[in-house]
């Protein structure tokens, strides 16, 4: 028994973690997915190993998850990101009954049963409204890096109402608001509010049962956390490792297999 | 039409992406056209296009008798005499060119419209998508931008496709990721472009079906210059598409606005009324323009200033013809 790995290849970013045999985090890495998902997966895996100071042979089992999980050529198993986010969230916050994962291109609300199993989920994967891409549009229009958006939005005094649903049109709406003299923080707060409203209705579709754990890259955004708590009228569990929750969940599934003595290359999909 | 030889009427169509203008004389002949990106200051774009138009015609602003505006920015033009919804403009321009057309498809930069008209060019029904970029010109523009193509390149490029790639995402944002994946897996850019055209034409025909899909069909908007799009639409319709003559496709709304402006100006002059110069007192909109449009309130609400925004920040000056 050595180490296990979880690789979460999302639409926007690839995340990798390595856990030791006790399930403790031994290393992690994150990088942007550009053209090729397979190479992104390989790169993030290599960086995760480097971060943990390990060699590929030290990894007993690797689970891949995320939008690009089938592009992970070295993975032993693929698990849906729904299962992985649920697993990761429950591992850190055992009383989690609802998981909200806002990713770069989709948003998922997952209902968790009493023993930590996935009971139901709702997903926004047909339209980029209410996903991280909406913030991506803001980042592009304001020429400002993503991590700066939340803190700036918190300084809003007169939030602008964003009327367009479509992410493509929202980009031009932002430019229009700025051209008419609105302050960037007020426009940004409007963008955050639009996402929060959409995500809250997704959560309500699976039933709002506490505790709620917020995962995915957007969970690092302070303005989004504050707005969601406000809209949902409840506090949210947010992990410092929220961005890696899918990868951590994947690694925990890998740990199960490693403990059961499984090794490599059984490429079957674990469904809910 | 009228006995006044020096009657010039401008139609200006302020769209979300482009602002178009047509100058008609008393005999309904096109004297000049102009076109610019709307940018994020539609009023400034309209002003610039109007200047382009009069200079293209070898005239000055003082020579223009009447100005009619249309498009989502129609209320933003201070020198207009009247404003007309783009549905009415498209309908009248189309019936003028093609008396047999009953269904018009207008693919704009940020919206798409299917309009059913009767034999007199009255709007009988319409469907509009302006909530989502899927199925609008923005979808194709985004794909083209990713492939490093200009909008003018799209058609000729797509015509070289041999194995069109399927674009299955509805959302224009997700389609972009699909395009990237296609590129990464070695699919030729022309096949991807043709795939995007096929997806867009499918959505457009769906919208036309919702107004009844009555033949004949015509196409308006910038897509008239895209031979691959025209071919894809004709294949899906199983019927030919009428395209406005003399490069007036993209200018169809402006042409319709100028036609209606000309009618109104002629009638005012025939009644012995004086028309103030452009920029003078604004004439009250005659109510009858919209009496045939059942859902005109919806149409003007969705086209009202402030609800949709121009999408391109740059103001590249371009002229037609």
Interface residues (C-beta under 8 A of the other chain):
Chain A: X11 X35 X36 X37 X105 X125 X126 X127 X128 X133 X163 X164 X165 X166 X167 X168 X169 X171 X172 X173 X175 X176 X179
Chain B: X16 X40 X41 X110 X131 X132 X133 X138 X139 X142 X170 X171 X172 X173 X174 X177 X180 X181 X183 X184 X307 X308 X309 X310 X311 X312 X313
